[in-house]
Amino acid sequence: MKVSIFLGSAIGGLLSVLVLVLAFRAFDHDIDLVFGGSGGKDLDVLTAVVLPLLSTFSGALAGSYYTYRLQVRTKAQEAIQREVYLLRHASLALQSQLNDLAGIKKVMVLPYRNDPLRALNLPITIGSVGVMERVDQDVAIPLIKLSEADLLLRVQFAEKTYLNTLELQQSYHQLSKEYSEKLKSKGIDQFDVSSLIFKTKVVGGAMIAQLYVTGESLIDAVDGGIEDIMAALDGLSRVYKKNYSSEQFQFLTVVPFESSAKVFAKVPPPKIKDVKSLMELAGYYPKYYEPGSDEVIPIARLAKINWRSPFYKAVSTRCYFTNSEAQSN
């Protein structure tokens, strides 16, 4: 690109000299008139022809060179401005996503972070659909140019974590709404004082387990998203300060303020460590169908040590004989 700009400028200058030479040739029959000679005086060719041509050519060449340098500098400046714009845009998009995650955590997670059943009681944030700002994928151009492929992956991963968190949030909202509706159908409010065992009998163990897994996954995703976005923003700020630090270009850095310490601190692990523990607390056990008695029985009852328990019916054996054996008997 730079060579083509220089060649174009140089050729343009030479063409202007050629046009001037052709003009001289056109008036060759009256060279005295062209150069101002008169009265039969001899014409100095060096002064009248060579020096003007040489100065014109030199001026054209110098003009071409400086035009080339100006265009190259302009192109380089435009490229830098484009790179700075992409880094700024990526930073601002991630900051918007970070603010959204911070809002979700502040409203949904923090008030219930120490609740043993927090995964079941997270409130629904009405109207929360996320932010529209997305990272321009062209940010790969400056980051790859600066050998920052790892940072590019971190930026893309941070945004993907944010989008996955929104999907988890919507899934939790749907489950929580269905959970609340099932409780209300039995005259129970979601936040009424009632035992987990009772609620499990109303809505079923499968829904309790789904709420637990989705709720805890959402909490973990919010924390992970905040951590990933903060790391990506720190990386973008570092790259900018290292390669584009100038009074002409300004860059925003994110520094958590003291009053938001809880938002950026990780949520403690759940007091109910896994689904199995939750199901034990809920008194829910998988069941199986006993075709002999046409009953649905909790599978945990099969683990009884005393097989002579009245719960287990004696097995009756039936003997089948052929006709000849029956007659002989």
N, C-alpha and C positions, 0 to 999 in steps of 0.2 A: 504494500500500500504506500509506504513512504517513498520507495523508488519511483513508482508510477506518478506520484504527485510531483517529484522533482523533475522527471522527464517531461511531464506535461508543461510545467512552468518554463523549462529551458527551451522546449520546442516552440512554445508561444513567443518567447523573446527572439529566437532566431528567425521565425517567420516575419516578425516586425522588421528586422534588419533586411530580410530578403525583399520585402515590399518597398523599402526605401531604396535599395539598389536598383530595383526595376524602375522606380520613378526616375532615378538618375539616367538610366539607359533610355527611357522614353524621351527625355529632353537632351539627349546627347548631341543633337544637331545644333543646339544653341546653349552649349555649356556655360558660355559667358553670362547668358541671361539668368541661368539657374543659380550660379554662384556669385552674381553681382559684378563680374568683370566687364570692362568697357574701355573704349578708346584705344583698342589695339594692344593693350598691355598683356604681357604673358601671364598665364594662369599657373599658380603654384599648385600642382596636383596633390602634393603631400598635405599642404594646409587646407586646401579646398575639398579634397576627396577622401584621402586616407584617414586623416585624423578624425573627421566627423564620423566616418564609418566605424573606426576603431572605438571611439567614445560611445557611439550608439550600441555597438555590440557588447561592450563592457557594461554599459548601463543595463542592457537587456539581461545579460548573464547575472549581474548582481541583483537585479530585481527579481529574477526567477529564483535565485538562491534564497533570498529573504522571504519571498512568497511561499516557497517550499517549507522553510523553517517555521513560518507563522502557521501554515496549515497543519504541519506535523504537531506543533505545540497545541494548537486548537483541538486536534483530534485526541491527543493525549489527555488534555484537560477534560474533554467531554467523556472519555473513557473512565477517568477517575471519578467524575461526578456521577456517572452511571453506577459505578461500583459502590460509592458511598451511599447513593440512594437505595440500592438493593440491601445493603447492610442495615441502613436505618429502617427500611420497611420491614425487614425480618425482625428487627428488635422491637419495633412498635407493635407488630402483630403478636409476638410472643408475650409482650407486656399486657396486651388486652386479654389474652388467654389466661395469663397468670392472675390478673384481677378477677376474672370470672371464677377460676378455681378457688381463689381466696374467699370470694363471696359464698360459694357453695359450702366450703368448709366452715365458715363462720356461722352460717344459718342452719345447716343440716347436721354437721358432725360435732362441733365443739360443745353445744349444749348437752349432748348425750354421750360424750366420749368416755365417761366413767360408769355409764349404765350397764349392768350385766347383760341386759337384753337390748343393747343399743341397736343392733342390726334389725330388730323388729320395730323399733320405735322412731327411726329417723323420720322427720317431717317431710312432707312433699313441698317442694318449692314451686309454687304455681307460676307459670309463665316463663320458667327458666329454659331457654332454648339455646344458650351459648351465644358467642360473639361471631360476627361475620368475617372478621379479619383473618386472613390466611397468609402464610409465608409464601412469597413469590419464589417459585422454583428456580428462577434465574439467579438466585443468590449463590447457586453453585458456581457461577462463572468467576466471581472474585475469590471465593474460598478455594476452589481448585487451583486457580492461578497462584495463590499464596501458599499452596501446599497444605491446606487446612481441610483435608478430606474427612478427618475424624470429627472436626467441629461441624462440618456439613451433615454428617450422619446424626450427630447429637441434636442439631436443630430440627432435622426432619423427624427424628424419633420423639422429641419433646412434643411437637405438634400432634403426632399420631397418638401419643399418650393422652393428650387433651381430648381429642376426638373420641377415643375409646371410653374415656371417663363420661363424656356426655351420653354415649350409648348405654353405659351401665346405669347412669342416672335415670334415663327414660325407662329402662327395664325395671329398676327398683320402684319407680313411680307406679307402673302398671301392677306389679305384684302387691304393693302396699295398698293401692286402691281396692283391689280384689279382696285382700285380707280384711280391710276395714268393712267392706260391704258384707262379707260373710258373717263377721261379728255382729254387725247391726241387724242382720236378719234374725239373729237370736236375741235381740234386745240388749246387746253389749256394745259399749263404745270401746274404741281401740285403746284408750288410756284409762279405762275403768280399772279399779283395783280388783283383779281376778288372777287366779293362778295360771301359770304357764300350762299346767296339765289340762286345766279346764279349756283354755283357748285352743290347745292342740286338738282336743276332742271335737271342738266346734269346726275348725277350719281344716283339720287333717295334718298329719305329720309331714307330708310332702311339701305343703305350702310353707310351713315353719322352716323346713330345711332350705327351701329355695330363698326365702327372705334372709336367712342367716348368711348363706353363701354370697348372695348378690349384695347385701348390705355391707358385709366386711370387705368384699372386693371393691366396692365403691369407695369406702374409707381409705383403703390401701392405694387405690388409683389416684385419689385426690392428693394424698401425700406424695406419691411417686411423681405425679404430674408437676406439682409445685417444685419438687427437687430437680427434676429434669429441665424444666424451663429456666430456673435460676442458673443452672450450670451452663445452659446454652447462651443465656444473656451475658454471663460473665465471659464466655469465650468470644462472643461478638465484640464486646467492649475491649477485650485484650487485643484482638486483631486490628480493630480500628486505631487504638492508641499506638500500636506498633508500626502501622503502615500508612495511616492517613491523618496523623496528628497535625493539625493546622488550625490557625485562628479562622480560616475561611470556612471550615467544616466543623459543625458541632455534633456531638453524639450524647445520647441520654444513657445514663447508667442507673441500674436499679439497686438501691440500698435499703434493706428492710428497716423501718423505723421501730423505735422501742415499743410503741403501743401495739404493734402487730406481731409481737414475738410469739404469741400463742398460735397465730395463723401459720407461721413458718416452722413451728416446732412439730415434730412428728407425734401423732396420736399414739397413746399407749396401746399395747396389744389387748385383744379382747379377754375378758375374764372367763368366758366360756371358750375354751381353746379350739374346739373343732365341732363338726356336726354330730359326731357320735356322742360327745358329752352333752350337747344340747338335747338330743333325742332321749338320753337317759334321764335328764332333768324333766323333760316333758312327759315322761312315762309312756313314750311311744315306742312300740316294737313292731317290726314287720310281722305280717300275718300270713297264714297259709290256709288253704281250703282243704278240709277233711271230707272226702267224698262219702266215706262210710257213714258218718253222722250228719253230713250236710251242714257242717259248722265252719265258721271262719275263726281260727284260733291263733293267738299270738305265738309266733315261732319261738319266743323265749321260753315258753313252757315246755318245749321239748328238751330243755337242758336240765330237767329235774333229775336229781341223783336217785331218788327212790322210784324205780320203775313199777313198784307195786301200788303206787298212789292210785286212789279211786278215779283220778282223772283219766288214767289209761285203761281202756276196756280190754278185757281178756280176749285173746284171739281165738276164735272158734275154727276148728279144722273140719272140713267136710271130705268124706271119702266117696269116691265114685267107683262103682263096680260094673263089670260087663254083665250081660244077661245070664251067661253060663255061671259066673261066680255067684250071682244073686240067687239062682235056682239051687245051687249046691248048698248055700247057706240056709 
